[in-house]
Amino acid sequence: MKRLQTVTLGCSKNKVDTEHILSQVDHLYEIVPEGEDIPVDVILLNTCGFIGDAKEESVQAVLDAVERKNRGLADKVIVFGCLSQRYMNELPDLIPEVDAWFGAREFDPVIEALGAEPDPAKREDRYLTTPSHYAYLKISEGCDRRCSYCAIPFIRGAHKSVPVEKLVDEAARLAEKGVKELIIIAQDTTYYGLDLYRRRALAELLQKLSEVDGIEWIRIHYSYPAAFPEDVLDQMANNPKVCRYMDIPLQHISDKVLDNMHRHVTGAWTRELIDRMREKVPGVVLRTTMIVGHPGEGKRDFNELLDFVRTARFERLGAFRYSEEEGTYGAENFKDSISSRVKQERLDTLMTLQSEISYEFNQSRVGTEINVIVDDFVDGVFVCRSEFESPEVDGEILVKYDTSVVGDIDPYSLVGEFIKVRVTGADEYDLIADIIEI
């Protein structure tokens, strides 16, 4: 068989797109894992075009693939995704060595370029690039929001929900492959259903997915705070399969900055929402994202952000510097007047504070007993997660292989299984634990 290697940049939503394409062509190609530097027939790149750093990473990945082609390690380079969607008129002339460019919204042309006939019966099929026990489930495409800094709406188009029955069918197919954990993703998961059902239907979807045999954990990413559907919190509090974990990008707390961002919430609303989440779902772990250096963010606004983070004590927090993106409202109406140096200083200050908060949270877990899923076994250590850690973005729970508990069982056979552990140590990122039972 011919060899096909994929490189997927950006978010987990892109990973799902890649997996849907691979399911249509895996009968024609041996799929080579990303990172292996061996000769292949085709390198397929799924690119990101969200912010400056992501665009640079994607361009560099394309150049690296072209360099491999020039060295005779690939016959073709095909590129699709957000970067090529956004710069389709410029990129073919800038990097003519790429054999074909495609956008982010249609997969059939990519499948045809790979030599296959698109099969409608396989639309919901996936060739998993994650470990076989967890998978991302993309419940909608596009976004109707118009945040001033964000280019996603004109890259991905308007919001379009996937019908519940199709998602349940896809989840069932994934469960048949051994998937036990579904990670719900979209540009905005809490907007789900408005276009199809004229109501926010995420809670209903969670209930339906939890009824799929084999699915044990469901976690939610990318939830927008405005008009948050609080029946989702009821699911999280009462449905044992819905993880007490919420990824809710807030971006800022200052009213002035939130208004400039077109986030349609206030600082007071945000604080009240976080309080309600913690009240309705005791023990919930919150992940958020913040932007520093947005136009209009003065010292007082940034200090307000620090005070909010210090008080809210998010268990997980990521941040990035504002990047002026052409075509967005912000680029056309605001001056990017905050220097790169100040942006970096603010980012470093915020992340130093968050490191202290994360360390204290992890230390508070020492001595607790928790159920974890085993993601991998490496160098005599089980790499695990609890319901409070999402793969790829959060820390890990490292568990030493203990024959007095495991016995003669092949440790690799426990990958994808649930075990019970006792936490014995922690730093700001990872936990150390001992096996209690399998």
Buried (B, 14 or more C-beta within 10 A) or exposed (E): EEBBBBBBBBBBBBBBBBBBBBBBBBEEBEBBEEEEEEEBBBBBBBBBBBBBEBBEBBBEBBEBBBEBBEEEBBBBBBBBBBBBBBBEEEBBEEBEEBBBBBBBBEBBEBBBBBEBEBEEEBBBBBBBBBBEBBBBBBBBBBBBBEBBBBBBBBBBBEBBBBEBEEBBBBBBBBBEBBBBBBBBBBBBBBBBBBBBEEEBBBBBBBBBBBEBEEBBBBBBBBBBBBEBBBBBBBBBBEBEBBBBBBBBBBBBBBBBBBBBBBBBBBBEBBBEBBEEBBEBBEEBBBBBBBBBBBBBBEEEBBEBBBEBBEEBBBBBBBBBBBBBBEEBBBBEEBEBEBEEEBBEBBBEBBBEBBBEBBBEBBBEBBEEEBBBBBBEBEEEBBBBBBBBBBBEBBBBBBBEBBEEBBEEEEBEEBBBBBBBBBBEBBEBEBBBBBBBEB
